Amino acid sequence: MFKVKRINILFLIFSIVLIVSCTSQKELAYLNNLPEDETFFPIEVPDYIIKTRDVLYITVKAMSLDGFINDLLIPSRTSSNQYIASSEAGNYLYGYDVDELGNILLPVIGTVKVGGLTVDEARIAVQAAADKVFNNTTVECKLLSFKFTVIGEVKSPGTYVNYYNYLTVFEAIGRAGGVNDYGRRDKVQIIRPFEGGTKTFILSLQDKELLSSEAYFLLPNDVVIVEPQRKKIFNLNLSTYSFLVSSITSAITSTILIINYINNR
């Protein structure tokens, strides 16, 4: 009789643990409320405004008399320099810092105001300045300081560099290895710094409304935080809980055996 009760208690405890620690398919899915038919979601891609301490990669190219295209800002490069320029460290060696006044200083061309402009507007401004010094040049301008950070319940948290013009929150989380088994796909925080403050967003990777969110496209220096599920704490302490349950069960069993032994004497 007692053995049956003990088995029932253990089975009940095991069932509770199993239910609490289980993850449903719905919790693991992305955009799980998308309609089955084809749907269009209008998306407005934000234009990043250049700020102080940003780093720009700028080239001013022109064709020489012998038919070669040269970068007039960097007249000669060795193979070692080319290697450095292609690395992250090269961003600071060959990039141009935006100073506190929003200006960059270019060789020969001089000071150009780029703060408060988009990247394309900055290219036009540099092109106008280059045309005053050189003939028949083509200017290229790119943002080198597009860094973003993904932390929390992802497989590879850290800070990453984006070398493309745009970046979505899905791409950022994908760069970090994706959401792990304990991550909440229904609650992801985006921390976005602004001059004089910080703006936060709460996104659900499972909701189609994400595609129209202001934070769907990330901006430089954004921080993505994937929150943990509540069951993570339970699962991390599962061995402790199991030990406590086993100890309590053993204590109850021993106490009942002793009481039964005393009563039967």
Backbone hydrogen bonds in HBPLUS format (Angstrom, degrees):
<---DONOR---> <-ACCEPTOR-->    atom                        ^
c    i                          cat <-CA-CA->   ^        H-A-AA   ^      H-
h    n   atom  resd res      DA  || num        DHA   H-A  angle D-A-AA Bond
n    s   type  num  typ     dist DA aas  dist angle  dist       angle   num
A0005-LYS N   A0001-MET O   3.13 MM   4  6.47 159.7  2.18 147.5 152.3     1
A0006-ARG N   A0002-PHE O   2.91 MM   4  6.17 157.3  1.96 151.0 157.6     2
A0007-ILE N   A0003-LYS O   2.95 MM   4  6.16 157.2  2.01 146.5 152.3     3
A0008-ASN N   A0004-VAL O   2.95 MM   4  6.21 155.4  2.01 148.0 155.0     4
A0009-ILE N   A0005-LYS O   2.94 MM   4  6.21 153.6  2.01 148.7 155.6     5
A0010-LEU N   A0006-ARG O   2.98 MM   4  6.23 165.7  2.00 152.4 155.8     6
A0011-PHE N   A0007-ILE O   2.87 MM   4  6.02 156.2  1.92 146.9 154.1     7
A0012-LEU N   A0008-ASN O   2.92 MM   4  6.10 150.9  2.01 143.2 150.8     8
A0013-ILE N   A0009-ILE O   2.94 MM   4  6.24 160.5  1.98 151.8 156.8     9
A0014-PHE N   A0010-LEU O   2.91 MM   4  6.08 164.1  1.93 150.0 154.6    10
A0015-SER N   A0011-PHE O   2.95 MM   4  6.09 151.9  2.03 142.0 149.6    11
A0016-ILE N   A0012-LEU O   3.01 MM   4  6.27 157.1  2.07 149.7 155.1    12
A0017-VAL N   A0013-ILE O   3.01 MM   4  6.26 166.0  2.03 155.0 158.5    13
A0018-LEU N   A0014-PHE O   2.96 MM   4  6.12 157.5  2.01 146.5 152.8    14
A0019-ILE N   A0015-SER O   2.96 MM   4  6.16 157.8  2.01 148.2 153.7    15
A0020-VAL N   A0016-ILE O   2.98 MM   4  6.15 165.9  2.01 153.8 157.6    16
A0021-SER N   A0017-VAL O   3.07 MM   4  6.10 155.4  2.13 146.7 152.9    17
A0027-GLU N   A0024-SER O   3.22 MM   3  5.42 130.2  2.48  99.6 111.2    18
A0028-LEU N   A0025-GLN O   3.12 MM   3  5.31 139.0  2.30 101.2 112.5    19
A0031-LEU N   A0205-LEU O   2.80 MM 174  5.98 157.9  1.85 126.3 134.0    20
A0034-LEU N   A0031-LEU O   3.37 MM   3  5.90 153.5  2.44 121.7 119.6    21
A0050-ILE N   A0117-LEU O   2.83 MM  67  5.61 174.8  1.83 161.2 159.4    22
A0116-GLY N   A0050-ILE O   2.96 MM  66  5.39 177.0  1.96 146.5 147.5    23
A0054-ASP N   A0051-LYS O   3.19 MM   3  5.77 152.7  2.27 133.9 134.2    24
A0053-ARG N   A0098-VAL O   2.90 MM  45  5.10 172.2  1.90 145.4 145.7    25
A0098-VAL N   A0054-ASP O   2.92 MM  44  5.43 150.9  2.01 160.5 162.1    26
A0144-LEU N   A0055-VAL O   2.85 MM  89  5.44 158.4  1.90 152.3 156.8    27
A0056-LEU N   A0096-TYR O   2.98 MM  40  5.12 167.6  2.00 135.2 137.7    28
A0096-TYR N   A0056-LEU O   2.74 MM  40  5.12 156.4  1.80 145.4 153.6    29
A0057-TYR N   A0142-LYS O   2.79 MM  85  5.12 167.1  1.81 151.0 155.6    30
A0142-LYS N   A0057-TYR O   2.92 MM  85  5.12 151.3  2.00 144.4 153.1    31
A0059-THR N   A0140-GLU O   3.02 MM  81  5.24 155.6  2.09 144.4 151.0    32
A0140-GLU N   A0059-THR O   2.96 MM  81  5.24 156.3  2.02 147.0 152.0    33
A0072-LEU N   A0060-VAL O   2.73 MM  12  5.54 160.4  1.77 167.6 164.1    34
A0061-LYS N   A0138-THR O   2.92 MM  77  5.23 166.1  1.94 152.6 148.7    35
A0138-THR N   A0061-LYS O   2.83 MM  77  5.23 149.0  1.92 146.5 156.5    36
A0062-ALA N   A0070-ASN O   3.07 MM   8  5.69 149.4  2.17 150.4 159.6    37
A0070-ASN N   A0062-ALA O   2.95 MM   8  5.69 165.7  1.97 163.5 159.0    38
A0064-SER N   A0068-PHE O   2.73 MM   4  5.38 169.9  1.74 160.5 161.7    39
A0067-GLY N   A0064-SER O   3.05 MM   3  5.36 161.9  2.09 113.1 116.0    40
A0074-ILE N   A0071-ASP O   3.18 MM   3  5.43 134.4  2.40 102.9 114.3    41
A0082-GLN N   A0078-THR O   3.01 MM   4  6.32 153.6  2.08 149.6 156.9    42
A0083-TYR N   A0079-SER O   3.08 MM   4  6.32 146.6  2.20 139.5 147.8    43
A0084-ILE N   A0080-SER O   3.02 MM   4  6.35 157.8  2.07 148.9 154.5    44
A0085-ALA N   A0081-ASN O   2.83 MM   4  6.05 155.8  1.89 149.1 156.3    45
A0086-SER N   A0082-GLN O   3.17 MM   4  6.31 133.8  2.40 135.4 145.6    46
A0086-SER N   A0083-TYR O   3.21 MM   3  5.28 134.2  2.43  95.3 107.4    47
A0087-SER N   A0084-ILE O   3.09 MM   3  5.27 159.8  2.14 106.7 113.1    48
A0090-GLY N   A0087-SER O   3.12 MM   3  5.20 128.9  2.39  94.6 107.8    49
A0091-ASN N   A0088-GLU O   3.07 MM   3  5.40 147.7  2.18 104.6 113.9    50
A0092-TYR N   A0089-ALA O   3.18 MM   3  5.82 142.9  2.33 113.0 120.3    51
A0094-TYR N   A0090-GLY O   2.79 MM   4  5.72 169.1  1.80 156.7 157.7    52
A0095-GLY N   A0091-ASN O   2.85 MM   4  4.97 120.1  2.21 116.9 129.0    53
A0099-ASP N   A0103-ASN O   2.93 MM   4  5.46 167.5  1.95 155.6 155.0    54
A0102-GLY N   A0099-ASP O   2.92 MM   3  5.24 162.0  1.95 113.5 118.8    55
A0114-VAL N   A0102-GLY O   2.90 MM  12  5.79 159.2  1.94 163.1 167.4    56
A0115-GLY N   A0102-GLY O   2.77 MM  13  3.93 151.7  1.85 136.1 133.9    57
A0104-ILE N   A0112-VAL O   2.98 MM   8  5.48 153.1  2.05 148.0 155.9    58
A0112-VAL N   A0104-ILE O   2.93 MM   8  5.48 157.3  1.98 156.4 163.7    59
A0106-LEU N   A0110-GLY O   2.92 MM   4  4.99 178.7  1.92 133.8 133.6    60
A0110-GLY N   A0106-LEU O   2.88 MM   4  4.99 159.5  1.93 136.4 140.4    61
A0109-ILE N   A0107-PRO O   2.57 MM   2  5.48 147.9  1.67 103.9  95.1    62
A0117-LEU N   A0114-VAL O   3.12 MM   3  5.57 151.5  2.20 138.9 137.7    63
A0122-ALA N   A0118-THR O   2.87 MM   4  6.11 149.5  1.96 148.6 157.4    64
A0123-ARG N   A0119-VAL O   3.01 MM   4  6.31 149.2  2.11 143.5 151.5    65
A0124-ILE N   A0120-ASP O   3.12 MM   4  6.43 154.9  2.19 144.2 150.1    66
A0125-ALA N   A0121-GLU O   3.00 MM   4  6.28 152.1  2.08 144.1 151.8    67
A0126-VAL N   A0122-ALA O   2.91 MM   4  6.18 160.3  1.95 153.0 157.7    68
A0127-GLN N   A0123-ARG O   2.85 MM   4  6.02 154.7  1.91 147.0 154.8    69
A0128-ALA N   A0124-ILE O   2.98 MM   4  6.21 155.0  2.04 145.6 151.4    70
A0129-ALA N   A0125-ALA O   3.11 MM   4  6.39 152.6  2.19 142.6 149.8    71
A0130-ALA N   A0126-VAL O   2.80 MM   4  6.01 154.4  1.87 151.3 158.8    72
A0131-ASP N   A0127-GLN O   2.95 MM   4  6.10 149.5  2.04 147.3 154.8    73
A0132-LYS N   A0129-ALA O   3.30 MM   3  5.50 147.6  2.41 100.1 109.1    74
A0133-VAL N   A0130-ALA O   2.98 MM   3  5.34 151.5  2.06 109.1 118.0    75
A0134-PHE N   A0130-ALA O   2.78 MM   4  5.83 178.6  1.78 175.6 175.6    76
A0162-ASN N   A0146-PHE O   2.83 MM  16  5.49 174.6  1.83 172.5 174.4    77
A0221-ASN N   A0147-LYS O   2.57 MM  74  5.33 162.1  1.60 168.0 172.1    78
A0148-PHE N   A0160-TYR O   2.95 MM  12  5.50 156.6  2.01 151.1 157.8    79
A0160-TYR N   A0148-PHE O   2.77 MM  12  5.50 166.2  1.79 170.5 173.4    80
A0149-THR N   A0222-ASP O   3.05 MM  73  6.48 162.5  2.08 156.0 161.6    81
A0224-VAL N   A0149-THR O   2.70 MM  75  6.06 168.3  1.71 161.9 165.0    82
A0150-VAL N   A0158-GLY O   2.95 MM   8  5.61 165.8  1.97 162.3 162.2    83
A0158-GLY N   A0150-VAL O   2.90 MM   8  5.61 153.1  1.97 150.8 159.3    84
A0151-ILE N   A0224-VAL O   2.88 MM  73  6.28 164.7  1.90 171.8 175.9    85
A0226-VAL N   A0151-ILE O   3.10 MM  75  6.50 165.9  2.12 149.5 151.2    86
A0154-VAL N   A0152-GLY O   2.92 MM   2  5.80 137.6  2.11 104.7  92.5    87
A0153-GLU N   A0226-VAL O   2.97 MM  73  5.29 164.7  2.00 135.7 138.4    88
A0180-ASN N   A0153-GLU O   3.04 MM  27  5.71 165.2  2.07 126.9 131.6    89
A0155-LYS N   A0178-GLY O   3.18 MM  23  6.12 150.9  2.27 164.1 172.8    90
A0156-SER N   A0176-ALA O   2.70 MM  20  4.69 142.5  1.83 160.2 150.2    91
A0218-LEU N   A0167-LEU O   2.68 MM  51  5.56 154.2  1.74 159.6 168.9    92
A0172-ALA N   A0168-THR O   2.99 MM   4  6.32 155.5  2.05 150.1 157.3    93
A0169-VAL N   A0216-TYR O   2.88 MM  47  5.59 137.8  2.06 156.8 164.7    94
A0173-ILE N   A0169-VAL O   3.04 MM   4  6.21 165.8  2.06 147.2 150.2    95
A0174-GLY N   A0170-PHE O   2.86 MM   4  5.99 148.4  1.96 141.9 151.9    96
A0175-ARG N   A0171-GLU O   2.90 MM   4  6.16 145.6  2.02 144.5 152.7    97
A0176-ALA N   A0172-ALA O   3.26 MM   4  6.60 136.4  2.46 136.4 147.7    98
A0176-ALA N   A0173-ILE O   3.09 MM   3  5.03 127.9  2.37  92.7 106.7    99
A0178-GLY N   A0173-ILE O   2.86 MM   5  5.19 150.0  1.95 155.9 145.8   100
A0177-GLY N   A0174-GLY O   3.04 MM   3  5.11 157.0  2.09 110.3 111.5   101
A0183-GLY N   A0180-ASN O   3.18 MM   3  5.42 163.7  2.20 111.5 116.6   102
A0229-GLN N   A0182-TYR O   2.72 MM  47  5.51 147.7  1.82 165.3 172.1   103
A0184-ARG N   A0227-GLU O   2.79 MM  43  5.54 153.0  1.86 171.7 168.6   104
A0205-LEU N   A0185-ARG O   2.67 MM  20  5.24 143.2  1.80 167.6 177.0   105
A0188-VAL N   A0203-LEU O   2.78 MM  15  5.06 159.5  1.82 151.7 157.1   106
A0203-LEU N   A0188-VAL O   2.77 MM  15  5.06 172.3  1.77 153.3 156.1   107
A0189-GLN N   A0225-ILE O   2.88 MM  36  4.99 158.6  1.93 154.2 152.7   108
A0225-ILE N   A0189-GLN O   2.82 MM  36  4.99 167.4  1.84 150.0 153.4   109
A0190-ILE N   A0201-PHE O   2.91 MM  11  5.00 156.5  1.96 140.4 145.0   110
A0201-PHE N   A0190-ILE O   2.94 MM  11  5.00 143.4  2.07 139.7 149.1   111
A0191-ILE N   A0223-VAL O   2.79 MM  32  4.95 166.8  1.81 150.1 154.8   112
A0223-VAL N   A0191-ILE O   2.92 MM  32  4.95 154.6  1.98 141.1 148.9   113
A0192-ARG N   A0199-LYS O   2.77 MM   7  5.12 169.1  1.78 168.8 169.4   114
A0199-LYS N   A0192-ARG O   2.80 MM   7  5.12 173.2  1.80 152.3 153.2   115
A0194-PHE N   A0197-GLY O   2.75 MM   3  5.16 166.9  1.77 151.1 148.9   116
A0197-GLY N   A0194-PHE O   3.14 MM   3  5.16 169.0  2.15 122.7 120.2   117
A0207-ASP N   A0204-SER O   3.27 MM   3  5.45 165.5  2.29 107.4 111.7   118
A0210-LEU N   A0207-ASP O   3.07 MM   3  5.85 166.7  2.09 121.3 125.5   119
A0211-LEU N   A0208-LYS O   3.11 MM   3  5.89 151.7  2.20 120.9 125.3   120
A0212-SER N   A0209-GLU O   3.11 MM   3  5.56 156.3  2.16 111.9 118.8   121
A0213-SER N   A0210-LEU O   3.02 MM   3  5.03 166.7  2.03 110.5 113.9   122
A0216-TYR N   A0213-SER O   3.24 MM   3  5.27 168.4  2.25 105.7 108.3   123
A0222-ASP N   A0219-LEU O   3.13 MM   3  5.76 144.6  2.26 146.6 144.9   124
A0232-LYS N   A0229-GLN O   3.09 MM   3  5.58 160.6  2.13 111.3 117.5   125
A0235-ASN N   A0231-LYS O   2.82 MM   4  6.04 162.4  1.85 154.2 158.8   126
A0236-LEU N   A0232-LYS O   2.79 MM   4  5.98 157.5  1.84 154.3 160.7   127
A0237-ASN N   A0233-ILE O   3.09 MM   4  6.21 143.4  2.23 140.6 149.4   128
A0238-LEU N   A0235-ASN O   3.18 MM   3  4.82 163.8  2.21  99.2 102.4   129
A0240-THR N   A0237-ASN O   3.04 MM   3  5.22 117.5  2.45  99.6 114.9   130
A0241-TYR N   A0237-ASN O   2.87 MM   4  6.19 160.7  1.91 157.3 163.4   131
A0242-SER N   A0238-LEU O   2.79 MM   4  5.97 159.4  1.83 150.7 156.7   132
A0243-PHE N   A0239-SER O   2.96 MM   4  6.14 152.9  2.04 139.6 146.8   133
A0244-LEU N   A0240-THR O   2.92 MM   4  6.21 159.3  1.97 149.5 155.1   134
A0245-VAL N   A0241-TYR O   2.82 MM   4  6.05 165.6  1.84 155.7 159.5   135
A0246-SER N   A0242-SER O   2.85 MM   4  5.96 161.1  1.89 146.2 152.1   136
A0247-SER N   A0243-PHE O   2.83 MM   4  5.99 155.6  1.89 146.2 153.4   137
A0248-ILE N   A0244-LEU O   2.81 MM   4  6.02 163.9  1.84 152.4 156.9   138
A0249-THR N   A0245-VAL O   2.83 MM   4  5.94 163.2  1.86 149.6 155.0   139
A0250-SER N   A0246-SER O   2.90 MM   4  6.03 157.3  1.95 143.4 150.0   140
A0251-ALA N   A0247-SER O   2.86 MM   4  6.07 152.3  1.94 144.4 152.5   141
A0252-ILE N   A0248-ILE O   2.85 MM   4  6.10 161.0  1.88 152.7 157.6   142
A0253-THR N   A0249-THR O   2.86 MM   4  6.05 160.2  1.90 147.5 153.6   143
A0254-SER N   A0250-SER O   2.88 MM   4  6.05 162.1  1.91 147.3 152.1   144
A0255-THR N   A0251-ALA O   2.90 MM   4  6.08 158.4  1.95 147.2 153.5   145
A0256-ILE N   A0252-ILE O   2.91 MM   4  6.12 163.1  1.94 153.1 157.0   146
A0257-LEU N   A0253-THR O   2.96 MM   4  6.15 159.7  2.00 149.7 155.5   147
A0258-ILE N   A0254-SER O   2.93 MM   4  6.14 156.4  1.99 147.2 153.7   148
A0259-ILE N   A0255-THR O   2.90 MM   4  6.16 160.7  1.94 149.4 155.0   149
A0260-ASN N   A0256-ILE O   2.84 MM   4  6.03 164.2  1.87 152.1 156.5   150
A0261-TYR N   A0257-LEU O   2.86 MM   4  6.01 153.2  1.94 143.3 151.1   151
A0262-ILE N   A0258-ILE O   2.90 MM   4  6.17 158.3  1.95 150.4 155.9   152
A0263-ASN N   A0259-ILE O   2.94 MM   4  6.14 161.3  1.97 152.0 157.2   153
A0264-ASN N   A0260-ASN O   3.02 MM   4  6.09 141.2  2.17 141.8 151.2   154
A0265-ARG N   A0262-ILE O   3.36 MM   3  5.49 156.5  2.42 101.6 108.4   155
